Amino acid sequence: MAAVAQISQRDAYRIMFKDYPDVLNIEEMCGILGISTKTGYQLLKDGKIQNLKVGRSYRIPKIHLMTYLGIGENI
């Protein structure tokens, strides 16, 4: 069985998401995931990705997106 390399959240934060702000909007999150905004809103509505709602806008801290992706966790 092949070993799967694990990347730490710190490394992912510095390497994979370095061009994005610390708190993402829905369009940035969907761009990272390669999904439509409709699907992105559904993920937020279903509570699959933790987020903050500021007025009528959603804000997603990068750390919550990394948690959703399973980066830096023991899967």
Residue frames relative to the residue before (quaternion, step in Angstrom):
aa qw qx qy qz dx dy dz
M 1.0000 0.0000 0.0000 0.0000 0.00 0.00 0.00
A 0.4071 -0.7247 0.5047 0.2330 3.60 -0.85 0.97
A 0.4334 -0.6823 0.5257 0.2651 3.53 -1.07 0.77
V 0.3041 -0.7382 0.5766 0.1732 3.55 -1.04 0.82
A 0.3806 -0.7254 0.5260 0.2287 3.57 -0.77 1.02
Q 0.2333 -0.7608 0.5937 0.1192 3.54 -0.95 0.93
I 0.1906 -0.7530 0.6183 0.1197 3.55 -1.01 0.82
S 0.4296 -0.7011 0.5017 0.2687 3.55 -0.92 0.86
Q 0.6284 -0.5279 0.4030 0.4049 3.55 -1.23 0.41
R 0.6256 0.5481 -0.3413 0.4379 3.58 1.00 -0.78
D 0.6750 0.4813 -0.2924 0.4767 3.59 0.92 -0.91
A 0.6441 0.5148 -0.3226 0.4648 3.59 0.93 -0.85
Y 0.6338 0.5460 -0.3187 0.4456 3.54 0.99 -0.88
R 0.7272 0.4322 -0.2330 0.4796 3.57 0.95 -0.93
I 0.7550 0.3978 -0.2093 0.4774 3.60 0.99 -0.76
M 0.7870 0.3850 -0.1935 0.4416 3.55 0.51 -1.19
F 0.8140 0.2653 -0.1059 0.5058 3.57 0.91 -0.87
K 0.3055 0.8097 -0.4668 0.1821 3.58 1.23 0.33
D 0.6926 0.4804 -0.2826 0.4579 3.61 1.10 -0.56
Y 0.6469 0.4995 -0.3123 0.4842 3.57 1.29 0.05
P 0.5468 -0.6031 0.4536 0.3628 3.60 -1.14 0.53
D 0.6631 -0.5240 0.3583 0.3966 3.59 -1.23 0.37
V 0.7555 0.2104 -0.1269 0.6073 3.56 1.16 -0.63
L 0.2505 -0.8122 0.5193 0.0890 3.54 -0.59 1.23
N 0.3357 -0.6670 0.6030 0.2808 3.54 -1.26 0.36
I 0.7334 -0.4433 0.2734 0.4368 3.58 -1.25 0.18
E 0.6484 0.5253 -0.3257 0.4445 3.60 0.98 -0.79
E 0.6539 0.5033 -0.3114 0.4712 3.60 0.97 -0.83
M 0.6447 0.5176 -0.3212 0.4617 3.58 0.95 -0.87
C 0.6771 0.4886 -0.2928 0.4659 3.58 0.89 -0.91
G 0.6211 0.5408 -0.3378 0.4556 3.57 1.08 -0.67
I 0.6440 0.5125 -0.3141 0.4732 3.58 0.98 -0.83
L 0.7395 0.4186 -0.2255 0.4766 3.57 0.90 -0.95
G 0.3698 -0.7446 0.4796 0.2808 3.59 1.21 -0.39
I 0.5277 0.6097 -0.4095 0.4268 3.55 1.06 0.81
S 0.5889 -0.5580 0.4380 0.3873 3.56 -1.27 0.22
T 0.6106 -0.5457 0.4102 0.4014 3.57 -1.21 0.36
K 0.5807 0.5734 -0.3773 0.4378 3.60 1.09 -0.60
T 0.6697 0.4752 -0.2862 0.4938 3.58 0.94 -0.90
G 0.6267 0.5483 -0.3273 0.4466 3.58 1.03 -0.78
Y 0.6607 0.4917 -0.3010 0.4808 3.56 0.93 -0.90
Q 0.6332 0.5308 -0.3326 0.4546 3.60 1.03 -0.72
L 0.6254 0.5286 -0.3351 0.4660 3.61 1.01 -0.77
L 0.6663 0.4886 -0.2991 0.4773 3.58 0.99 -0.85
K 0.6575 0.5247 -0.3048 0.4467 3.57 0.92 -0.93
D 0.7009 0.4636 -0.2576 0.4769 3.58 1.02 -0.85
G 0.4796 -0.6955 0.4199 0.3315 3.60 1.28 -0.11
K 0.3979 0.7321 -0.4718 0.2885 3.59 1.19 0.34
I 0.7475 0.1834 -0.1292 0.6252 3.56 1.22 -0.54
Q 0.3884 -0.7205 0.5220 0.2397 3.56 -0.67 1.08
N 0.0254 0.8076 -0.5852 0.0686 3.53 -1.03 0.82
L 0.3503 -0.6796 0.5966 0.2441 3.49 -1.39 0.13
K 0.2102 -0.7538 0.6033 0.1540 3.56 -1.05 0.67
V 0.0699 -0.7804 0.6212 -0.0125 3.53 -0.70 1.18
G 0.7876 -0.0748 -0.0016 0.6117 3.54 -0.21 1.28
R 0.7717 -0.2805 0.2384 0.5186 3.56 -0.67 -1.12
S 0.6218 0.5602 -0.3214 0.4429 3.58 1.30 -0.01
Y 0.3458 -0.7048 0.5808 0.2154 3.52 -1.19 0.65
R 0.0837 -0.7575 0.6456 0.0497 3.55 -1.15 0.75
I 0.1294 -0.8035 0.5808 0.0155 3.53 -0.86 1.05
P 0.3195 -0.7327 0.5639 0.2076 3.62 -0.49 1.11
K 0.5795 -0.6153 0.4068 0.3466 3.58 -0.95 0.87
I 0.6161 0.5704 -0.3555 0.4107 3.58 0.99 -0.74
H 0.6470 0.5059 -0.3216 0.4712 3.61 1.07 -0.69
L 0.6234 0.5185 -0.3379 0.4779 3.58 1.08 -0.64
M 0.6488 0.5051 -0.3166 0.4729 3.58 0.99 -0.79
T 0.6179 0.5292 -0.3404 0.4715 3.59 1.05 -0.71
Y 0.6383 0.5238 -0.3204 0.4642 3.59 0.96 -0.86
L 0.7031 0.4587 -0.2567 0.4789 3.58 0.99 -0.86
G 0.4601 -0.7005 0.4378 0.3255 3.59 1.25 -0.24
I 0.3945 0.7219 -0.4790 0.3062 3.57 1.17 0.46
G 0.8293 0.1926 -0.1681 0.4968 3.54 -0.81 1.03
E 0.6229 0.5049 -0.3523 0.4827 3.56 1.26 0.16
N 0.4770 -0.6151 0.5273 0.3407 3.53 -1.25 0.30
I 0.1409 -0.8220 0.5501 0.0431 3.53 -0.24 1.29
